[in-house]
Amino acid sequence: MDTFDAALLLLRLGVGLTFAAHGAQKIFGWWGGPGLEGWRGAMAKMGYRPVGLFAGLSALIELGGGLFVAFGLLTPIAAAALIAQSVVIIGQVHWQNGFFNGKGGYEYPLSLGLGSVAIVLLGAGAWSLDAVLGFAAGATASVALIILGLVAGAVVLTVPRLGANAAAHQG
């Protein structure tokens, strides 16, 4: 164990457990969170349909992806899912508020998203389940996973707009 692996473990724990805590708020209502019904309501207000699918998927990505990153299990894949989630969080909720978190801006989710990008690029490190299992993504796969995360997040951002356009054409 060297300082690189120690730093990577701290990065994985910080990013992963922060996402997992947010997911637990959405699923279980822990730490003042909305719980799944409250989260479904928030997703409905954002225009996502089917609400249950998008609410469940986003909460599971945060909880499950965060725990996978924290434990270092399938780390590049889990971190890529968190990149996609960060894109959606920034674009759907925080972008219009500017950069700074104090005004509801995207500073905080951007930091978590960039941490997720770093984790994909660096891998899980020696103190991880991936190291025990011998799982690692090469450089090309890592770049592809980052791009996939960015594109997946951008696609999910279009869902409410697609639904609004379809409703306008029906009416």
Disulfide bonds with the S-S distance in Angstrom:
none
